[in-house]
């Protein structure tokens, strides 16, 4: 086994890989804002703000976890072609 072999770090992540995740999170944001506006119209502004904030705070870690795991799955060590 050759121990002097050089490796290149390759990232094959494309926008299409995370496009669905972004669309789903945007849908969550729009639904929470719609629910907040509905509660705002029902004269409960405190519940509206708490509801929107809670949904955003709880959904952000899931988005970050999904994105970072997708990114890590698209990183590879490739042997150098010149070797």
N, C-alpha and C positions, 0 to 999 in steps of 0.2 A: 504494500500500500504506500502510495506517495504522500509523504507528510508535508511537502512544500507546495501543495496544490492551492491555488488561489480561488476564492469564491466571490461571486458578485451578488449583491442584495438586489432582488427584483421585486417590484410591486406591480401587480397586474390588475389593480383595482380600477374600475371604470365607473363613470357616473351611473350607468345602467345597473350596476350592482347595488347601489344604495338608493336608487330612484324610488322604489316601492316603499322603503322605510320612510323616506321624506314625505311621500304622499300620504301615508297613513298617519304620520305625526301631524301633518297640516290638517287632516280631517279631524283629528282629536282636538286640535286648537280651535277650529271653526265650530265644532259641536259645543265645546265648553263656552266659547264666546256667545253662541246662540242661547245656551242655557242661562248664561249670565244676563243677557239682555232680557230674556223672558222673566227672570226673577226681578230684574230692575224695574220692569213694567208692572210687576205685582207689588210694587212699593216695598221691596225687601232688598235694599242695596247692599247691606252688610252680608247677607247670604250670597248675593251675586258675586261680590268680590272674593269672599272666602271660597266659593265653589270653583271659580275660574282659577284662583291661585292654587287650590288643592289639586285640581286636575293637571295643571302645568307642572307643579312640583313633583307629583307622582309619576307623570309620564316621561319627564326628562331623563331620569336614570335609565329607563328602559330603552330610550332612543340612543343614548350614549353607549350602553352595553351592546346593543345590536350593531351600531356602527363600528365600534372597536373590534368586536369579534369578526365582523365581515372584513375589516382591514387586515387583521392578523391572519385570516385564512387566505389572503391574497399576497402574502409576503413569502418569498421563497429564496433559498440560497442556490444559485446556479453556478456550476463549474465554469471557470474562465475559458473562453474559446481559444486563447493563445497558448495555453499550456500544452 
